[in-house]
Amino acid sequence: MALGRVGLGRTMAGGGKIRLLPLIAATYFMVSGGPYGLEDILGMAGYGWALVLLVVVPVVWSLPTSLMVGELASAIPMEGGYYCWVRRALGRFWGFQEAWLSLAASVFDMAIYPVIFVLYLGRIEPAWTAGYRGTLWALAVVVLCMVWNLWGARAVGEGSVGMFCLLLSPFVVLTAVGVWKGLVGGRGLGTMAVLGVPRTGADFAGAVSVTLWNYMGWDNASTVAQEVEQPQKNYPRAMLAAVGLVAVTYVLPLAAMAMAGIPAERFSTGAWTDAARELVGPWLALCVVLGGTINGFGMFNALVMSYTRVPYALAEEGMLPKVVAKTNARGVPWVSVVLCSVGWALALRLSFERLISIDLVLYGGALVLEFVALVVLRVKEPGLARPFKVPGGVWGAVGMGVGPVALIAFALWAARGERVAGLPSLGFAAIVAAAGPVVYFVARGMRKGRLAATPSVMR
């Protein structure tokens, strides 16, 4: 099958390419952004089950997904990432559905992160974010991240390294103090018995969904493949390193809080600040709050880089107007960056915060297509150069998708009672997904119209 012109021979020069360490940091922010958000898992399931989930889910969900991304990104290092993989394996229609599902999910996902920034900023001084000021701060995050992204993928990646260090510094202190209080402060290892205490009113299914949401997004870094230095080598390394980093930075702080004897019932969104104040003092609580602003900003900034390469790839294929594929002197698809940023800014006021079920339907559908592409390409193109390869042949590729698909199915079953806009949230997400084929045929018709209007000598 012809590959079209998506990123072929294009070098994103000018802005420089992302090296391994910045790629790891950017991937970390695309998936995690630190321990913020884990409070709900702990509050729902208690320490024991929360830690089990945070250890098991990376093995069943994150590792297979990262191995799949490592193989496909190294074998097909094209701008647009997962869109290009699915298109090559399954054709233009399914490639478009992959792009549609990912971009639709971004509408519900991206509005969360500026809001997180504002929520934590308001904990420093509530007057700063009162009334319309909160919306202005959220818009400022969108605009600043848009401008930052216009400087190139390398600038985003290197900025992610700095934000990673700042974000986790308070948790290094908090974790160390929690362990010290458990071991030296008279409690001893016996405090770990809290792991076996069942959580009153536990919501295990909800905890699974939140855990999946916190481990979601491993394929996002693939869309900037041509802006990565030595993608064939660095993608597999970055995926595996990021899986380990995310798991460690989730598990260790929670285990430390268990050792410190802080009851799971006290954990809800924002509880890290209270734990820091109790165990260390107001200065660490302030640092944790500042880290929360970095969490929102850093995740939004890295995901702008990821999502905006998908419309660029669609425009290169003629499925969107050619203007969307325009790049600046640094190789950044600036029209796509601006258009997507405007769309996300308009979604800031939507009351869709943390509708995990919608995210899981849309993102889960896209992820399933990627695993299907992994298997189909093994069969269709056995001779494709694969610098990194999932072991086990075709059946090994099939096996990679079993755990993630099973977890997605469980999460969807668990979310069957949620509602949004008067509809079941799964039904709402299904309607959004079902619009994809309609949009595809409209886009294809417009593409044919543009080709018909173009003189043959110009095609």
C-alpha positions, 0 to 999 in steps of 0.5 A, spaced: 500 500 500 502 506 498 504 510 504 502 517 502 506 523 504 506 523 511 512 525 514 516 522 508 523 525 508 521 530 512 526 533 517 524 537 523 530 541 522 531 548 526 528 546 532 533 541 533 531 533 535 529 530 542 534 526 545 533 520 549 532 523 556 527 529 554 523 524 550 523 520 557 521 526 561 516 528 555 513 521 555 512 521 563 508 528 562 504 525 557 502 519 561 503 521 569 505 528 571 507 525 578 503 522 584 497 527 583 491 524 582 492 517 586 489 520 592 482 518 589 485 510 588 487 510 595 480 513 598 476 508 594 480 502 595 485 503 601 492 502 601 493 494 600 489 494 594 491 501 591 498 498 592 496 492 588 493 496 583 499 500 582 504 494 581 499 490 577 497 495 572 503 497 569 505 489 568 498 488 565 497 494 561 503 499 561 508 494 559 504 491 553 502 497 551 509 500 551 512 494 548 507 495 542 509 502 541 516 501 541 516 496 536 511 500 531 515 507 533 521 504 531 519 500 525 515 506 522 518 512 525 513 517 521 510 524 524 503 522 526 505 516 529 499 511 531 495 514 525 500 512 520 501 505 523 493 504 523 493 507 516 499 502 513 496 496 517 488 497 516 487 502 510 485 510 510 478 509 513 481 505 519 487 510 520 482 516 520 478 513 525 484 512 529 486 519 529 478 521 530 478 517 536 484 520 539 483 527 537 476 527 540 478 524 547 483 530 547 477 535 547 475 531 554 482 530 556 486 537 555 481 541 559 482 538 565 490 540 566 489 547 566 483 546 571 488 542 575 493 548 575 488 553 577 485 549 583 492 548 586 494 555 584 488 557 588 490 553 594 496 558 595 491 564 595 484 563 593 483 570 591 488 569 585 483 564 582 476 567 584 471 568 579 473 570 572 480 570 574 480 562 574 478 562 567 484 567 565 489 563 568 487 557 565 487 561 558 494 563 560 496 556 561 493 554 554 497 560 550 503 559 554 504 552 552 502 554 545 507 559 544 512 554 548 510 549 543 512 553 537 519 553 539 519 546 537 519 539 540 526 539 543 524 545 547 518 542 550 522 535 551 528 539 555 523 543 559 519 537 561 526 534 564 526 541 568 519 540 570 520 533 572 525 534 577 521 540 580 515 536 580 518 530 584 522 534 589 517 535 594 515 527 594 522 525 595 522 529 601 515 527 603 517 519 601 523 519 605 520 523 611 514 518 611 519 512 611 523 515 617 517 516 621 515 508 620 522 505 621 525 510 626 519 514 629 517 508 634 512 505 629 516 500 625 515 496 620 508 494 624 505 500 621 505 496 614 499 492 617 495 498 615 495 495 608 491 489 610 486 494 613 479 493 608 477 500 606 470 502 609 465 503 603 471 501 598 469 502 590 474 497 587 471 498 580 472 505 580 479 504 583 481 500 577 478 505 572 482 511 576 488 507 576 488 506 568 486 513 567 493 514 571 497 509 566 494 512 560 497 515 554 503 511 552 502 512 545 502 519 545 509 520 544 509 516 537 506 522 534 513 526 534 517 521 531 521 525 526 522 530 531 526 524 535 533 523 535 535 516 533 527 514 533 529 506 532 533 506 538 530 511 543 523 509 542 523 503 546 528 505 551 524 511 552 518 507 553 521 502 558 524 507 562 518 511 563 514 505 565 519 504 570 519 511 572 511 512 573 510 506 577 516 508 582 513 515 583 506 512 584 508 506 589 513 509 593 510 515 596 503 511 597 507 506 601 511 511 605 504 514 607 502 507 609 508 507 613 507 514 616 500 511 619 496 516 615 489 513 614 487 512 607 480 515 609 483 522 609 485 521 602 481 525 596 483 530 591 489 534 594 490 530 600 498 530 598 498 537 601 495 535 608 500 530 608 506 534 607 503 539 612 502 534 617 509 530 616 514 536 615 510 542 615 507 548 611 513 549 607 513 542 604 505 543 603 507 549 599 512 546 595 507 540 593 502 545 591 507 548 587 508 542 584 501 541 582 501 547 578 507 544 574 503 537 574 497 541 570 502 545 566 507 540 564 502 535 562 498 540 558 505 542 554 507 535 553 500 533 550 500 539 546 506 537 542 503 530 541 496 531 539 497 537 534 502 532 530 495 528 528 492 534 524 498 535 521 499 528 518 491 528 516 493 534 512 499 531 509 494 526 507 489 531 504 484 529 509 484 536 512 486 542 508 493 543 506 494 549 510 494 545 517 500 542 514 504 549 514 510 549 519 514 554 521 522 555 521 523 550 527 519 545 523 513 546 528 506 545 524 504 552 527 497 552 524 495 545 527 498 548 534 494 554 534 487 551 531 488 545 537 489 550 542 483 554 540 479 548 540 481 546 547 481 553 550 473 553 548 472 547 552 475 549 558 468 551 561 465 544 559 463 540 565 467 534 563 472 534 568 475 527 569 469 523 566 474 517 565 469 513 562 469 517 556 476 517 556 477 510 556 471 509 551 475 513 546 482 512 548 481 504 549 478 504 542 484 507 539 489 503 543 485 496 540 486 499 533 494 500 535 494 492 537 490 490 531 495 494 527 501 490 530 498 483 529 496 485 522 503 488 520 506 482 522 502 478 517 502 483 512 509 485 512 514 480 515 520 483 512 519 490 515 525 492 519 524 492 526 529 495 530 525 493 536 521 487 536 516 484 541 518 477 542 514 471 540 512 472 533 505 473 531 502 470 537 506 474 541 504 480 538 496 477 539 498 476 546 500 483 548 493 486 547 490 481 551 491 484 558 490 491 555 483 489 552 481 486 558 482 491 562 478 496 558 472 492 558 472 491 565 473 499 566 467 500 561 463 495 565 464 498 571 462 505 568 456 503 566 452 507 571 455 514 569 451 519 566 453 526 562 448 531 559 442 526 561 445 520 557 449 514 559 456 516 559 458 510 555 452 512 550 455 519 549 462 516 548 459 511 543 455 517 539 462 521 539 466 515 536 460 513 531 461 520 528 468 518 526 465 514 519 461 520 518 466 525 518 471 521 514 466 520 508 465 528 509 473 529 509 474 524 503 469 528 499 472 534 500 479 531 498 476 529 492 473 535 490 480 539 492 484 534 487 479 535 482 480 542 482 487 541 482 490 541 475 493 534 473 500 537 472 500 540 480 498 533 483 
